[in-house]
């Protein structure tokens, strides 16, 4: 029995709302800040933006972060349940609407990503819940006429003498009291829920087809839209004969929008069939002349040339390189990648009488609100955004070009619209993990310690693109001209003045390297770029950990001992490597099986992985991955393990298959036949060891990914003697 | 007019006969559990049972299921009445983003209906048509093996066999 669904029904009944519509109408401070997008329930108590308790004792948690599978509703719900003293299963969890109260404390905006949610909310959310529990105790003491010290709490109830009273009984009094700001929080020894293996709160909904995603929303009068877009990014529509589609059954509109031409019909299949008949022509853009070979050639030129900026350096790199006992100089390649979440981009919008309502699974509901506001020319306070479960995010759902599209379509057609991208749209018209050429020159001294490390990465930067995509939403009132100007400046900044951290993160931070330099040269062709699970680490760790393996061999040391010797200044990573090393020592792979090791820190979390592989007729089979992780306090160890495993599988798909090709500026791949995904028959067994830690929790959504490609590549070397320095990993015959 | 049985109920539709069954079930009959992932029969998110056989409905024109019996995730079980496979999914806390899971569960239920004691290789073969981008494969496999072993599942099979015998 899923108490989440049950309590939501009771909640809606209590509030007299039928059909699930939200009503905005509750202001915390009464001043001119926008109202909190919470449900208006008569007599309910709203001590902060996150917790609402009704007289019927429905305890709602407005979860400020977006659930894309990483378990954030369970994780943050556990924090709230712990301090509020409510079993997390008995919380009614809703996705927060757009409001600055739901900003990510680590990022300063209402965005979910960067493996920050638990790290950012661990203290403030627990404090808010503890404050709430404290004021409920105060209210109960008054209402029951007893001393507060005589009361305790238990799963949403005040306990007084032998009697249990639901929190809801005291909300009228609680609403009149001052909510403290610093009620004492539990000590770790008192935790009932934090630190325990507990099932995910969304497991029942997601196992019964009752979890609602953006694609599932239905509104009366809804029409379906399919968009034809340029195969080459950024090319505007030159011409199209709309009549080819307009005359098809069920088609009501064919409209030009900024990304192409939209066909609107009564049924999805009608829109799709009609849209396929259009033959739009597109303007020429420089990207038309770019193939994958062009990208590689241009990156190579920038690699060998003098241009570039230094991001980090210490010591005297040139002297150290020339005086090294042994040195190695290698290049590494990582291609453009798509996210391919299982749910392609989709949204539903209803614009009527100067009000707009949007449903979409996003990593940034405030940006979504801003985009609708901007493109529908409606004030943000008249734009409601309902976030849903996301059918996969991985960074992709922070870019909301589909929200711009749907707003333009709705405005042009004056209808409620359901926009759905096909899988081909998703792979070909999306935003991508940047391609990278990386070069590392490293030297070891006569003691076998890495004395010199010079790394250079060439490729595009994601930050200007991110600004271009996010600013229109975050600042709906800012003119296009101003935004373009600012994006242009940031572009120039990253090309000529400072290095975009996302382009080189992971290249130089982990090891002691007394002499070190990390350099970058920007080369861009116009392929749209964005965050992709673990961002820069997704390509830098491959280069770094492959090189460390080669250096270890040059130094005549085993991969563990070598890394331990080079992490004296990095105790967290050193410990993870040490523990992984102990596991590796005990492994006795059978004949034909080989081990490879890699370790990497990202998003404040340290991870080491050991891959056990075999090679069969040129095919790399990954049988087992052992993963050691230090993420501070594990809020829910089972979720930590599944997130490590998830990141490993995602990274393994990239390591073994992931590659997008450009042909005349267009992405060639289009569906899972030519952009293959890891399937069950190729999935390794994954064992995760969580380092026991009481430190502040750090991220687990992404850190499991960076080490997998180099761990497999290093195992392939053990198996075959071939060093694979390009992704995806392909053996020479 | 195309007539078929949907979760035990006879239904009719006058949708374009070329419309894939997935869209008829989702948009005409408003059962949203089966999902759209690729439109090419490659990912399994759209899996339903057609006469008990796990099928990719994104490439199955509704005309082709005239007279047949369709079961969707909603017909398999519900939050109040979980099918043993669903119960195993919940016990093993399988889903992450959850979008592929209706399809995974339908494939698993079809496998276990015809092969109550699958080997790991059997599970791989039956389930490798279902992509999970979140990589839940180890948890899915554990849930399938555990559902196979569960008493409730065996009891259900016995009931079904008895019903067949009586019919």
Interface residues (C-beta under 8 A of the other chain):
Chain A: X1 X2 X5 X67 X68 X69 X70 X71 X199 X200 X202 X203 X204 X205 X206 X207 X208 X209 X210 X211 X212 X213 X215 X216 X218 X249 X267 X268 X269 X270 X340 X341 X342 X343 X344 X389 X390 X391 X392 X393 X394 X420 X422 X423 X638 X642 X645 X646 X647 X648 X649 X650 X671 X672 X673 X677 X678 X679 X680 X681 X683 X685 X686
Chain B: X15 X16 X18 X19 X20 X23 X27 X30 X31 X32 X33 X34 X35 X36 X37 X38 X39 X40 X42 X43 X45 X72 X73 X74 X77 X78 X79 X80 X82 X86 X89 X90 X91 X93 X94 X95 X96 X97 X98 X99 X100 X101 X102 X105 X123 X124 X125 X127 X128 X129 X130 X131 X132 X133 X134 X135 X136 X137 X138 X139 X140 X141
